Structure formats: C-alpha cells, structure tokens
Amino acid sequence: MKINEYELIIASSPEREKVFCEIYYQGQILGEISQEEKELLLEIYSCSNNLNFWAISLEEFQKILEIAKKHLLGE
C-alpha cells in the first residue's frame, strides 16, 4: 500500500510466528511494526541513504503508523 512517500508492506518470515508491517519512506526502509510481543512494537532503523537523519512530518508519520497498525491487525 502506497501513501504519499510511504509504502507499507505486510510481510512474513519463517523466523517469526506472526506477520509484521515494513514501513518505507522514499524507497528506503524506515522501520517496522512487529506483533511478536504482548504489545505492538515499533522498530526504527538507521537512515540508509548516507544522511544523518530523516526529516519527516510528525503528523503524517502518526497517520502512517495508525494506518499500518490497522492494516496489520486486519481492521
């Protein structure tokens, strides 16, 4: 699912019991939401495009996280 400069991908791995949601920003992996623990966990990765950081809209990122959460939980 693509939303503006974000892409959300529900993925699975034989190393995990449950699916997870990868979050991409401008084609680079930004992080993932995992449901392996009791509560959902957000993992944020280092900026991989040789910059020191990403500068992203907090409001837009909060919306993306909510969409990813609902999509991952099948809501």
ChimeraX attribute file (.defattr): number of C-alpha atoms within 10 A of each C-alpha:
attribute: neighborCount
match mode: 1-to-1
recipient: residues
	/A:1	11
	/A:2	11
	/A:3	11
	/A:4	9
	/A:5	9
	/A:6	18
	/A:7	20
	/A:8	21
	/A:9	16
	/A:10	15
	/A:11	12
	/A:12	12
	/A:13	9
	/A:14	7
	/A:15	6
	/A:16	11
	/A:17	10
	/A:18	14
	/A:19	17
	/A:20	23
	/A:21	23
	/A:22	20
	/A:23	25
	/A:24	17
	/A:25	18
	/A:26	11
	/A:27	11
	/A:28	14
	/A:29	19
	/A:30	19
	/A:31	17
	/A:32	22
	/A:33	20
	/A:34	19
	/A:35	19
	/A:36	13
	/A:37	8
	/A:38	6
	/A:39	8
	/A:40	14
	/A:41	13
	/A:42	16
	/A:43	12
	/A:44	12
	/A:45	11
	/A:46	13
	/A:47	14
	/A:48	12
	/A:49	12
	/A:50	7
	/A:51	8
	/A:52	9
	/A:53	10
	/A:54	12
	/A:55	6
	/A:56	9
	/A:57	9
	/A:58	9
	/A:59	8
	/A:60	13
	/A:61	13
	/A:62	11
	/A:63	12
	/A:64	18
	/A:65	17
	/A:66	12
	/A:67	15
	/A:68	23
	/A:69	19
	/A:70	11
	/A:71	15
	/A:72	22
	/A:73	12
	/A:74	7
	/A:75	7
